[in-house]
Amino acid sequence: TKASPVVVSGVLETGEEQFYSDVILNGEKYFAYFMPIPSQNGEEIFGMYAIYRLASDVHALVLHSVLPVILLCLLATIVIGLISIRYYQKIVGHLQQIQRFMRALSGGKFDVELSPQVLALEDELGDLAKSGQSMQRSLRLLVEYDALTGLYNRRLGDRKLKRAAKRAADYGMDYCVGICDIDFFKKVNDTYGHEAGDAVLKDVARVLKRNMTGKQLTVARWGGEEFLLLFENCKLPAAYKVLQQIHDQIHQTTVEHEGQTIRVTMSMGLVQADRNASEDAMLAAADALLYDCKEHGRDQIQVKDMSGK
């Protein structure tokens, strides 16, 4: 045999088949497979089979067979990558929405809303969004509402009043401001006790809330037994009509407390605002009307048109 000494020792002497990827034959590189040929009794090796294939042919065959698989894998990788990017962008978008929502809450803006798509998620992000919404409701109750009456507190009432004044200045929107006060409330507390006073405040708040319904009507507990009434996009006659209804219903209200019947009346001042004046000036004007009611017998409504029309 003209096989190289490496092949002879690797096949004939060991009796084992061998594969070589770097066989040089006539100056060209081959892949070669050698298999020993045993004698009939299997005791001796007297030759070997050899199969040669040009390395260039093998490379071409491998490339032809493997290339579609490589392309398919590459395409699958691209598709998976695009899907992953899309999914990642959706997650990031949802996280950014939740982040903006939380920042708004931390800044005291409790009227922000999360998108229904985020709230509908059935995963950890959805749970986080729902928890944020629940926290928003709790914070609004603590920060924007009066705990005793359930009405808006002074903080939110003041914010809505400033917004109405700004709209009036910017767009010429009419608005009216009312201040009302429970008559002889200190006497109620002194005579019947503070629990009775709280019961009176709650019943009065129910009447106010029942009549001040709608997006452009606001009622807030302004302090103690005093309440702010805000009528946006509303002129004096319409606001006075609502105030008269409230006044009449308060007259019909009796508060029962520990066997005692407490009758309640209220004094009210109402102004149609000057579009060019500040909200503080309008509050002061309404408050002056309320004071005038107190000075002239209480249990009445005084109105004033400050719009200059």
C-alpha positions, 0 to 999 in steps of 0.5 A, a space after each residue: 500500500 502507498 498509504 501514509 505511515 499515519 494511516 498504516 499505523 492508525 488502521 492496519 496496526 490497530 484494526 480500527 476504522 479511521 476518518 481523516 479530513 486532511 489527506 493530500 492526494 495529487 496535491 489536493 486536499 481530500 476527506 478520506 475514510 479507511 476501514 480495515 479488511 480482516 482475514 476470514 478467521 478474523 485474526 489478521 488484517 491484510 488490507 483496507 478499504 479507502 474512500 476519498 472525496 475532494 474537500 471542495 466537493 464536501 464543502 459544497 455539499 455541506 453548504 448546499 445542505 446547511 444553507 437553508 437551515 442557516 437561512 431558516 434559523 436566521 429568519 426565525 431569529 429575526 422574527 423572534 427578535 421583532 416580536 420581542 422588540 414589539 413586546 418589549 416596547 409594549 411593556 415599556 409603554 405600559 410601564 411609562 404610563 404607570 410611571 406618569 400616573 404615579 408621578 401625577 399622584 405624587 404631584 397632587 393631581 388626582 384626576 389623572 386616569 390610566 388607560 383601559 388597556 393597562 388596567 385590563 392586563 392580566 399580569 404583574 403590570 395589570 396588578 400594579 396598575 390596579 393597585 395604583 388606581 386603588 391608591 388614587 381613590 384612597 388618596 383622593 378621599 384623604 386629600 380632596 374630601 372632608 371626612 365628616 360630610 363627604 363633600 369636597 374639602 377647602 383645598 379642592 374647592 379652592 382649586 376649582 374656584 381658581 380654575 373657574 376664574 381662569 376660564 372666565 378671564 381666558 374665555 369669558 365664561 360666566 360663573 357664580 360664587 356662593 358662601 352659605 353658613 348654618 345659623 346659630 351653629 355654635 348654639 347647637 354645639 353648646 346646647 346639644 353637644 358636638 355629636 349633634 353638631 356633626 349630625 347637623 353638618 351631615 344632614 346639611 351636606 346631604 341637602 347641598 350635595 343632592 342639589 349641587 349635582 353635575 360637572 359644573 356645580 361644586 360644593 365644598 366644606 369651606 370651614 366649620 359650618 361654612 360651605 362654598 358653592 360654585 356655579 361654572 358657566 352659569 348666570 345669576 338667575 340660574 344659580 339663585 334658583 338652585 340656591 333657593 331650592 337648597 334654602 327651602 329644603 334646609 327649612 324642611 330639614 329637622 335633625 333628630 339626635 338623642 330624642 331631640 329635634 333640631 331645626 336648621 336654617 342657613 344664611 347665603 351670599 351669592 355673586 355673579 363674578 366679574 370676569 376680570 376680578 380675582 377669585 379672592 375678590 369674588 369670595 370676599 364679595 360673597 362673604 360680605 353678602 353672607 355677613 350682611 345676612 347675619 346682620 339682618 336676621 339670618 335665614 335669607 339669601 342676598 345676591 349681587 351681580 358683579 359682572 358689570 352687565 
